[in-house]
Amino acid sequence: MSENTKVIARIRRLMALGTRNSNPHEAARAVALAQRLMQRHGLTPDMLSLHDIQESVCQNLTSNAEKVPAWLSSLATVVCMATGCRCWFGWHIHTSCSGVKSVRRSLHFYGFSGRAEVALYIYTVLQRQLRADTDGQIAGYRKRRILKNTLRRRADQFREGWVSGVWQVLQSFAPSECENSMLQRWLAQRHTGDTLGNVNVRAAGKCRGDRAARVAGWLAGRDTEVHQGLTGAQAQQQITAGGCTHE
């Protein structure tokens, strides 16, 4: 078994521990260790080749909308910046247990030295925590008489704030120029003959109480226990909607 294979196996065990239960401290330690392992075992530019690039796909996204919510696109961007990966949004055919087929969103991570696998696990952990925090916030709103449209917009504002907050505790891991060049070449080969364009992003709508919801999300994303203990200085960059969409 190669060294990279052993590292990935270890990361998978740790991240699986975080995804199988709701213990936030275990999830925090897993994400932090994953980042350290990726940087410690990263490939040097003279060792790189297109064959070293791998792809991991998430087919269980929170939203399957035609216009990707800005918080979802930003969350994917955050994971890419934390793992040295790139990503794009696509579609896949889902078949239910009863045989009913439907078209759903997919998120594809690609990167060097097993980073795509790590990105998929980190994204899974963060998406699960975001969903739980959003449900808790919405539960408080439902105790009051609020229009459904306002409720939905507040939820989106909370999610956008949450992603901005979580970026404060994740360390940036940017690929080198050599890696970026090869990642671009790999993506072009991966989609030879296909149309690859910019993702169509939908920002959260304005509503009464939207600012308070966004601030609450930012505080939850920054201070939630799932992220305590992560290493790295606070990043100064602003989160922007990123990624591409495969039509």
Backbone bond lengths (Angstrom), bond angles and torsions (degrees), N, CA, C in turn:
res aa  C-N    CA-C-N  psi(-1)  N-CA   C-N-CA  omega(-1)  CA-C   N-CA-C  phi
1 M - - - 1.469 - - 1.530 108.72 -
2 S 1.342 118.46 129.91 1.450 122.07 -178.43 1.515 110.89 -70.46
3 E 1.334 115.13 163.49 1.467 120.06 179.98 1.524 111.13 -62.19
4 N 1.359 116.36 -42.39 1.465 119.78 179.63 1.524 111.36 -62.27
5 T 1.333 116.29 -39.10 1.463 120.31 179.29 1.520 110.77 -63.74
6 K 1.330 116.75 -40.26 1.460 120.51 178.52 1.525 111.13 -64.70
7 V 1.336 115.69 -41.11 1.467 119.73 179.80 1.521 110.64 -63.27
8 I 1.341 116.02 -45.89 1.463 120.09 -179.44 1.529 110.65 -63.12
9 A 1.322 116.40 -39.88 1.466 119.65 178.79 1.524 110.63 -61.63
10 R 1.315 116.00 -40.35 1.467 119.82 178.69 1.518 111.46 -65.96
11 I 1.337 115.84 -42.91 1.461 119.95 179.15 1.519 110.84 -63.29
12 R 1.335 116.55 -40.22 1.458 120.51 -179.98 1.526 111.26 -62.64
13 R 1.330 116.42 -40.62 1.463 119.07 179.19 1.527 111.27 -64.14
14 L 1.330 115.57 -42.67 1.462 119.16 -179.16 1.524 111.82 -67.40
15 M 1.341 116.62 -43.71 1.451 119.50 -178.47 1.519 111.40 -70.44
16 A 1.342 116.74 -33.96 1.462 119.61 176.21 1.522 110.46 -62.95
17 L 1.333 116.59 -34.95 1.458 120.43 177.44 1.517 110.45 -61.31
18 G 1.336 116.27 -36.29 1.453 119.80 179.67 1.519 113.32 -75.78
19 T 1.349 117.03 -31.20 1.456 119.82 -176.45 1.526 113.00 -86.08
20 R 1.357 117.15 -19.77 1.460 119.70 -178.05 1.520 113.42 -81.26
21 N 1.325 117.16 -18.64 1.459 119.33 -178.87 1.515 109.43 -139.11
22 S 1.312 115.54 175.85 1.463 120.66 -174.71 1.521 112.66 -101.99
23 N 1.336 118.28 17.24 1.460 121.21 179.93 1.522 109.25 -72.37
24 P 1.334 119.67 108.50 1.461 121.41 -175.14 1.516 113.68 -66.94
25 H 1.331 117.94 -31.08 1.459 120.48 -178.40 1.523 110.97 -68.28
26 E 1.324 117.50 -38.60 1.460 121.23 177.94 1.530 110.14 -64.93
27 A 1.330 116.84 -41.10 1.463 120.50 178.46 1.521 110.80 -63.34
28 A 1.328 116.65 -40.58 1.463 120.60 -179.70 1.516 111.40 -63.39
29 R 1.322 116.38 -45.31 1.466 119.87 179.82 1.529 110.94 -64.14
30 A 1.331 116.95 -36.89 1.461 120.55 -178.70 1.517 111.29 -66.01
31 V 1.334 117.39 -45.24 1.464 121.19 -179.91 1.524 110.29 -63.56
32 A 1.328 117.07 -44.44 1.462 120.78 -179.13 1.521 110.77 -62.62
33 L 1.334 117.66 -44.61 1.456 121.37 -179.67 1.522 111.10 -66.17
34 A 1.326 117.00 -38.13 1.460 120.81 178.83 1.524 110.87 -59.37
35 Q 1.323 116.28 -44.03 1.464 119.78 179.11 1.526 111.10 -63.28
36 R 1.323 117.42 -42.86 1.464 120.43 -179.06 1.533 110.96 -65.35
37 L 1.328 116.29 -41.79 1.461 120.04 -179.01 1.519 111.44 -65.45
38 M 1.331 116.64 -40.63 1.467 119.75 179.61 1.517 111.42 -60.83
39 Q 1.323 116.67 -43.74 1.454 120.10 -178.80 1.528 111.11 -71.50
40 R 1.314 116.98 -36.33 1.462 120.69 -178.47 1.524 111.45 -68.16
41 H 1.349 117.50 -33.85 1.464 121.05 -175.45 1.532 112.46 -109.44
42 G 1.335 117.38 19.00 1.466 120.18 -179.82 1.524 111.67 -66.20
43 L 1.339 116.06 151.05 1.456 120.93 179.37 1.520 110.65 -79.60
44 T 1.322 117.50 145.47 1.451 121.90 174.79 1.526 108.55 -82.71
45 P 1.352 118.93 155.45 1.466 121.49 -175.65 1.521 113.86 -54.36
46 D 1.355 118.45 -36.05 1.459 118.81 -177.36 1.519 113.07 -75.34
47 M 1.342 117.01 -7.07 1.462 120.57 178.91 1.524 111.72 -100.35
48 L 1.327 116.52 -5.03 1.454 119.72 -171.02 1.521 112.22 -79.80
49 S 1.322 115.10 148.91 1.459 122.21 171.33 1.522 107.23 -155.62
50 L 1.317 116.40 164.12 1.462 120.18 -179.57 1.520 111.65 -61.83
51 H 1.333 117.38 -25.96 1.459 121.01 -179.82 1.527 112.28 -70.19
52 D 1.339 116.01 -17.72 1.462 119.73 179.90 1.525 112.15 -82.39
53 I 1.327 117.45 -7.71 1.468 121.17 -178.97 1.526 109.17 -86.63
54 Q 1.311 115.63 130.30 1.462 122.44 -179.59 1.519 110.74 -121.38
55 E 1.312 115.92 161.14 1.471 122.33 -178.06 1.526 110.12 -127.22
56 S 1.322 116.24 136.13 1.464 122.12 175.00 1.521 108.10 -129.39
57 V 1.330 116.38 138.03 1.463 121.15 -171.90 1.528 111.17 -119.48
58 C 1.331 115.49 132.07 1.458 121.72 172.99 1.527 108.15 -102.68
59 Q 1.332 116.77 120.53 1.463 121.33 -179.53 1.524 111.57 -111.61
60 N 1.304 116.53 16.33 1.463 121.06 -179.34 1.524 109.71 -125.62
61 L 1.337 115.75 62.98 1.455 121.03 -179.03 1.519 111.03 -83.37
62 T 1.324 115.20 152.78 1.466 120.95 -179.66 1.519 111.31 -66.35
63 S 1.335 117.53 -30.87 1.464 121.77 -178.10 1.521 110.16 -126.86
64 N 1.338 116.09 140.26 1.461 122.50 175.54 1.528 111.29 -115.83
65 A 1.325 116.06 22.82 1.456 121.28 -175.98 1.523 112.09 -68.24
66 E 1.330 116.69 150.52 1.460 122.16 175.61 1.526 109.99 -59.62
67 K 1.349 116.30 -46.63 1.462 121.39 174.30 1.530 107.74 -90.97
68 V 1.310 115.80 114.53 1.464 120.19 -177.95 1.522 109.65 -66.73
69 P 1.345 118.74 126.88 1.461 120.42 176.62 1.522 110.56 -57.51
70 A 1.325 117.12 142.05 1.462 120.86 -176.87 1.518 111.66 -59.14
71 W 1.335 117.39 -35.51 1.465 119.57 -179.35 1.526 111.35 -66.40
72 L 1.334 117.37 -34.35 1.462 121.17 179.59 1.525 110.58 -70.58
73 S 1.334 116.56 -44.03 1.450 120.92 177.61 1.527 110.75 -63.02
74 S 1.338 116.06 -40.75 1.460 120.44 -179.99 1.521 111.71 -67.94
75 L 1.328 117.24 -36.70 1.460 120.25 178.21 1.529 110.17 -63.54
76 A 1.330 116.31 -41.87 1.469 120.14 176.52 1.520 110.59 -61.97
77 T 1.334 116.87 -40.08 1.455 121.48 178.93 1.521 111.19 -63.96
78 V 1.330 116.61 -42.80 1.459 121.55 179.44 1.530 110.49 -59.45
79 V 1.331 116.54 -45.25 1.462 120.79 179.80 1.525 110.44 -63.21
80 C 1.328 116.93 -41.22 1.464 120.04 178.27 1.532 111.00 -62.77
81 M 1.320 117.23 -42.93 1.456 120.99 -178.91 1.522 111.42 -68.20
82 A 1.330 117.41 -26.63 1.462 121.25 -179.68 1.526 112.39 -84.64
83 T 1.333 117.72 -17.18 1.469 120.76 -174.89 1.522 113.63 -119.72
84 G 1.322 118.06 -4.45 1.462 120.04 -178.03 1.507 112.94 75.00
85 C 1.325 117.07 26.34 1.472 122.29 -179.08 1.520 111.23 -106.12
86 R 1.306 115.50 177.64 1.453 124.59 170.04 1.531 106.89 -129.37
87 C 1.336 117.45 166.86 1.460 118.75 -178.95 1.517 111.23 -153.84
88 W 1.319 115.32 165.93 1.462 121.75 170.05 1.526 108.54 -148.40
89 F 1.335 115.01 156.07 1.463 121.56 176.99 1.520 109.26 -96.62
90 G 1.317 116.23 137.86 1.452 121.34 177.66 1.514 110.91 -136.60
91 W 1.333 115.74 -159.10 1.466 122.30 179.38 1.524 109.25 -134.58
92 H 1.309 116.28 155.36 1.460 120.34 173.50 1.522 109.12 -148.13
93 I 1.310 116.36 160.32 1.459 122.14 178.73 1.531 108.96 -92.86
94 H 1.324 115.63 121.04 1.465 120.90 178.80 1.529 109.41 -103.88
95 T 1.318 115.96 132.59 1.461 121.18 177.54 1.522 109.10 -113.30
96 S 1.317 116.63 120.90 1.463 121.39 -178.67 1.527 110.53 -74.77
97 C 1.332 115.55 171.64 1.468 120.80 179.12 1.525 111.71 -60.08
98 S 1.347 115.98 -27.99 1.465 120.55 -179.88 1.526 112.70 -88.39
99 G 1.349 116.70 1.53 1.461 120.16 177.44 1.517 114.89 91.97
100 V 1.338 117.68 3.36 1.464 120.86 179.33 1.527 109.39 -78.96
101 K 1.331 116.12 129.60 1.460 121.08 -179.24 1.523 111.00 -100.95
102 S 1.324 115.78 143.26 1.456 121.37 178.11 1.527 108.73 -147.94
103 V 1.331 115.06 155.48 1.462 120.92 179.77 1.523 108.65 -93.68
104 R 1.328 116.33 127.28 1.457 120.78 -177.70 1.525 110.66 -130.88
105 R 1.329 114.09 159.42 1.453 121.41 178.41 1.532 110.96 -72.31
106 S 1.333 115.30 150.37 1.461 121.47 172.24 1.526 108.03 -135.61
107 L 1.320 115.74 154.43 1.457 121.84 179.53 1.531 107.92 -125.56
108 H 1.332 116.33 122.08 1.458 122.05 -174.73 1.530 110.43 -109.37
109 F 1.327 116.83 118.94 1.458 122.04 173.95 1.530 108.75 -99.71
110 Y 1.318 117.24 140.73 1.459 120.38 174.73 1.524 109.16 -141.84
111 G 1.348 114.99 141.23 1.460 120.17 -177.72 1.515 111.20 -175.28
112 F 1.326 115.95 179.26 1.455 123.03 -176.82 1.526 112.68 -85.93
113 S 1.320 114.83 155.27 1.464 123.24 165.77 1.524 113.54 53.16
114 G 1.320 117.46 42.70 1.453 120.56 176.51 1.512 114.82 77.02
115 R 1.335 117.90 6.52 1.461 119.74 -178.42 1.529 112.05 -64.12
116 A 1.333 116.49 -30.39 1.469 118.99 -179.47 1.522 111.00 -63.15
117 E 1.326 117.06 -39.44 1.460 120.69 177.38 1.514 110.71 -63.04
118 V 1.337 115.78 -43.60 1.458 120.22 179.44 1.529 109.71 -63.76
119 A 1.334 116.85 -41.58 1.464 120.69 179.39 1.520 110.92 -60.12
120 L 1.336 116.47 -40.61 1.461 120.17 179.71 1.520 111.25 -62.60
121 Y 1.333 117.29 -42.73 1.461 120.69 -179.76 1.526 111.81 -68.34
122 I 1.338 116.21 -42.36 1.461 119.52 178.66 1.520 110.06 -63.56
123 Y 1.339 116.70 -42.61 1.457 119.94 178.34 1.528 110.45 -60.36
124 T 1.328 117.37 -41.57 1.464 121.52 179.74 1.525 111.10 -60.34
125 V 1.335 116.02 -43.99 1.466 120.49 179.56 1.526 110.85 -63.44
126 L 1.341 116.53 -47.51 1.459 120.22 -177.23 1.527 111.76 -67.91
127 Q 1.330 117.62 -39.75 1.458 119.89 179.23 1.523 111.20 -63.14
128 R 1.326 116.22 -39.73 1.462 120.42 178.51 1.528 111.08 -63.95
129 Q 1.356 116.45 -43.18 1.462 119.62 -179.48 1.520 111.29 -68.46
130 L 1.334 117.10 -38.75 1.467 121.05 177.97 1.521 110.48 -62.00
131 R 1.315 116.50 -41.72 1.460 120.87 179.01 1.526 111.11 -62.62
132 A 1.329 115.98 -42.89 1.466 119.94 -179.68 1.518 111.05 -66.14
133 D 1.333 117.37 -43.30 1.466 120.87 -179.90 1.529 111.03 -65.89
134 T 1.339 116.39 -39.29 1.467 119.95 178.75 1.528 110.97 -65.22
135 D 1.328 116.62 -43.00 1.466 120.24 178.11 1.522 110.91 -59.30
136 G 1.330 116.69 -40.45 1.451 120.18 178.59 1.518 112.00 -65.05
137 Q 1.333 116.16 -40.30 1.465 119.93 178.85 1.524 111.28 -67.16
138 I 1.325 117.16 -43.31 1.464 121.47 -179.25 1.523 110.93 -65.95
139 A 1.314 116.88 -34.47 1.465 120.22 178.64 1.522 110.48 -58.63
140 G 1.325 116.59 -37.14 1.461 120.02 177.40 1.514 112.00 -69.24
141 Y 1.334 117.19 -37.37 1.465 120.55 178.73 1.525 111.11 -66.78
142 R 1.317 117.01 -35.94 1.463 120.86 -175.07 1.531 112.62 -68.64
143 K 1.302 116.54 -14.81 1.468 119.62 177.48 1.523 111.13 -73.60
144 R 1.336 115.22 -12.54 1.458 120.47 178.21 1.527 110.03 -113.16
145 R 1.305 115.81 165.44 1.469 120.72 179.34 1.527 109.17 -83.72
146 I 1.324 115.91 98.38 1.452 121.83 -178.35 1.524 108.67 -128.15
147 L 1.327 116.57 136.42 1.458 121.29 178.69 1.531 110.10 -61.44
148 K 1.336 116.30 147.81 1.467 120.86 -178.14 1.522 111.17 -59.92
149 N 1.328 116.83 -39.60 1.452 119.99 -179.39 1.530 111.02 -64.56
150 T 1.334 115.92 -40.94 1.463 120.43 177.02 1.520 110.87 -65.18
151 L 1.328 115.67 -39.77 1.454 121.13 178.78 1.532 110.79 -61.09
152 R 1.328 116.18 -44.37 1.464 120.53 -179.64 1.528 110.66 -64.66
153 R 1.321 117.42 -42.15 1.458 120.22 -178.39 1.532 111.24 -68.72
154 R 1.314 116.42 -37.87 1.467 118.58 176.59 1.521 110.88 -63.71
155 A 1.328 116.17 -37.49 1.465 120.03 178.34 1.528 110.07 -62.68
156 D 1.334 117.18 -43.21 1.466 120.41 179.19 1.529 111.14 -66.30
157 Q 1.337 116.51 -39.05 1.463 120.03 177.51 1.527 110.21 -63.46
158 F 1.325 116.41 -41.52 1.459 120.96 178.14 1.526 110.32 -61.60
159 R 1.334 117.44 -44.12 1.464 121.42 -179.15 1.529 111.67 -63.99
160 E 1.335 116.52 -42.59 1.464 119.11 179.21 1.524 110.46 -62.95
161 G 1.333 116.43 -42.08 1.459 119.77 177.00 1.512 111.79 -64.11
162 W 1.335 116.83 -37.25 1.468 121.81 -178.44 1.525 110.49 -62.93
163 V 1.327 116.53 -44.91 1.464 120.08 -179.52 1.533 110.32 -64.81
164 S 1.328 117.13 -39.43 1.465 119.91 176.52 1.522 110.90 -61.97
165 G 1.329 116.15 -37.80 1.458 120.13 179.69 1.512 112.91 -69.96
166 V 1.323 117.24 -40.79 1.463 119.99 -176.76 1.525 111.25 -67.70
167 W 1.325 117.20 -28.28 1.454 119.36 178.81 1.530 111.64 -65.12
168 Q 1.336 116.80 -24.08 1.452 120.01 -179.80 1.525 112.79 -64.66
169 V 1.325 117.54 -20.63 1.461 120.05 -176.26 1.526 112.89 -112.69
170 L 1.323 117.60 4.78 1.458 120.55 177.57 1.524 109.92 -105.85
171 Q 1.306 116.24 138.45 1.460 122.48 -178.33 1.518 110.42 -86.03
172 S 1.336 116.33 134.46 1.458 121.07 178.77 1.524 110.50 -73.15
173 F 1.323 116.02 137.37 1.467 122.67 -178.67 1.521 106.83 -133.22
174 A 1.329 117.15 83.65 1.463 121.64 -172.60 1.525 111.36 -85.99
175 P 1.335 117.71 134.10 1.470 120.91 175.76 1.530 110.37 -64.61
176 S 1.318 116.47 153.97 1.461 120.93 177.23 1.532 109.61 -73.12
177 E 1.339 116.31 170.98 1.463 120.18 177.85 1.526 110.46 -60.98
178 C 1.324 115.66 -38.86 1.465 119.86 178.91 1.528 110.18 -62.96
179 E 1.314 116.77 -44.15 1.461 120.86 178.87 1.520 110.77 -63.55
180 N 1.324 116.89 -45.02 1.464 120.59 -179.62 1.520 111.33 -58.93
181 S 1.328 116.28 -41.67 1.461 120.51 179.64 1.523 110.81 -62.40
182 M 1.329 116.78 -44.27 1.456 120.18 -179.48 1.521 111.91 -70.65
183 L 1.328 116.96 -34.69 1.462 120.11 177.34 1.528 110.74 -63.24
184 Q 1.333 116.04 -39.75 1.466 120.10 177.81 1.524 111.01 -65.25
185 R 1.334 116.63 -41.95 1.469 120.60 178.51 1.526 110.58 -63.98
186 W 1.335 116.18 -42.00 1.467 120.13 179.75 1.527 110.63 -62.52
187 L 1.341 116.58 -43.58 1.460 120.32 -178.90 1.520 110.81 -63.39
188 A 1.329 116.74 -40.43 1.473 120.53 178.73 1.525 110.68 -62.48
189 Q 1.341 117.24 -41.25 1.463 120.75 178.42 1.519 111.26 -69.98
190 R 1.323 115.99 -37.14 1.474 121.08 -179.06 1.520 110.85 -62.19
191 H 1.322 116.78 -32.86 1.466 120.60 -176.06 1.526 112.22 -114.20
192 T 1.307 116.27 29.23 1.464 119.72 178.07 1.534 110.68 -56.11
193 G 1.331 116.09 123.54 1.457 120.51 179.38 1.513 114.41 86.48
194 D 1.332 117.56 -6.46 1.460 121.23 179.84 1.527 110.29 -104.21
195 T 1.320 114.70 164.48 1.461 120.54 177.58 1.528 109.47 -94.65
196 L 1.317 115.81 124.26 1.458 121.27 179.95 1.518 107.74 -124.50
197 G 1.320 117.07 114.12 1.455 120.97 -176.23 1.510 111.95 -128.71
198 N 1.326 116.47 179.56 1.449 121.71 179.08 1.524 110.30 -69.63
199 V 1.306 115.22 144.37 1.451 119.92 179.47 1.519 110.05 -70.66
200 N 1.332 116.55 140.90 1.454 122.72 178.37 1.526 108.27 -89.54
201 V 1.335 116.63 108.78 1.464 122.08 -171.39 1.523 111.09 -105.19
202 R 1.342 115.38 139.44 1.473 121.32 176.37 1.523 109.55 -112.29
203 A 1.333 115.66 116.81 1.461 120.52 178.75 1.522 110.19 -76.95
204 A 1.308 116.70 157.08 1.465 121.31 178.35 1.522 110.23 -63.92
205 G 1.323 116.38 136.58 1.453 120.89 179.95 1.520 112.24 -76.33
206 K 1.334 115.37 154.65 1.456 120.38 178.43 1.528 109.97 -79.17
207 C 1.316 114.91 149.67 1.462 119.83 178.64 1.527 108.81 -164.02
208 R 1.302 115.54 173.23 1.473 120.01 175.97 1.523 108.86 -66.13
209 G 1.322 116.41 127.11 1.459 120.65 -179.82 1.511 114.76 84.22
210 D 1.351 117.55 11.16 1.467 119.38 -176.69 1.529 112.32 -67.31
211 R 1.332 117.04 -38.29 1.466 119.80 -179.48 1.531 111.43 -63.96
212 A 1.315 115.64 -43.45 1.464 120.12 179.58 1.527 110.55 -63.58
213 A 1.334 116.53 -38.75 1.460 120.53 178.94 1.524 111.22 -65.55
214 R 1.335 117.32 -40.95 1.467 121.13 179.91 1.530 111.18 -66.21
215 V 1.342 116.25 -42.27 1.465 120.09 178.68 1.529 110.40 -63.89
216 A 1.336 116.12 -41.75 1.467 120.05 178.05 1.523 110.37 -60.78
217 G 1.333 116.99 -39.86 1.455 120.99 177.99 1.517 111.80 -65.61
218 W 1.330 116.41 -42.31 1.466 120.43 179.93 1.525 110.98 -61.65
219 L 1.321 116.62 -43.08 1.462 120.75 179.33 1.530 111.20 -65.85
220 A 1.334 116.20 -39.87 1.466 119.91 179.47 1.520 110.79 -66.45
221 G 1.339 117.07 -42.78 1.455 120.58 179.62 1.517 112.64 -66.89
222 R 1.323 116.34 -36.31 1.463 120.48 -179.12 1.527 112.65 -76.69
223 D 1.335 116.07 -37.63 1.461 120.17 -169.93 1.521 115.11 -108.33
224 T 1.339 117.91 -6.18 1.459 118.48 -178.21 1.518 110.95 -58.74
225 E 1.304 117.59 146.09 1.456 122.69 -173.24 1.524 113.12 -62.53
226 V 1.326 117.29 -23.99 1.458 119.34 -178.53 1.520 111.82 -62.39
227 H 1.340 116.91 -19.34 1.456 118.91 -177.38 1.514 113.09 -107.88
228 Q 1.310 119.54 -3.07 1.445 120.50 -179.67 1.518 109.87 -65.35
229 G 1.323 116.21 138.07 1.446 121.22 178.29 1.514 113.69 93.13
230 L 1.345 117.85 -2.97 1.462 118.97 177.61 1.519 110.32 -69.12
231 T 1.314 116.42 145.54 1.450 120.95 -177.21 1.510 110.77 -92.65
232 G 1.325 115.22 164.99 1.456 120.33 174.52 1.510 111.99 106.28
233 A 1.338 115.30 146.22 1.457 120.15 178.53 1.517 110.16 -72.71
234 Q 1.317 115.54 158.96 1.459 119.41 179.68 1.526 109.29 -66.43
235 A 1.322 114.39 135.36 1.464 118.68 -178.46 1.519 110.20 -79.76
236 Q 1.319 115.65 146.82 1.455 121.07 -179.38 1.522 112.22 -96.30
237 Q 1.354 116.06 -13.17 1.460 118.72 -176.59 1.522 111.27 -71.40
238 Q 1.303 115.46 150.07 1.456 121.85 173.90 1.524 109.04 -86.95
239 I 1.315 116.85 141.20 1.459 120.38 177.42 1.528 108.94 -73.64
240 T 1.316 116.16 130.28 1.454 120.86 176.31 1.508 109.54 -122.80
241 A 1.307 115.99 150.11 1.479 120.00 178.22 1.508 107.96 -65.95
242 G 1.327 116.93 123.35 1.454 119.98 -175.89 1.497 112.42 -130.53
243 G 1.316 115.68 -174.68 1.472 121.26 178.79 1.503 111.10 93.04
244 C 1.324 114.62 172.04 1.459 121.69 178.28 1.523 108.83 -124.74
245 T 1.276 115.98 166.57 1.464 120.45 177.53 1.507 109.58 -121.60
246 H 1.306 115.71 137.40 1.469 121.29 -179.63 1.518 107.34 -100.27
247 E 1.305 115.35 111.90 1.472 120.08 -177.86 1.512 110.57 -90.05
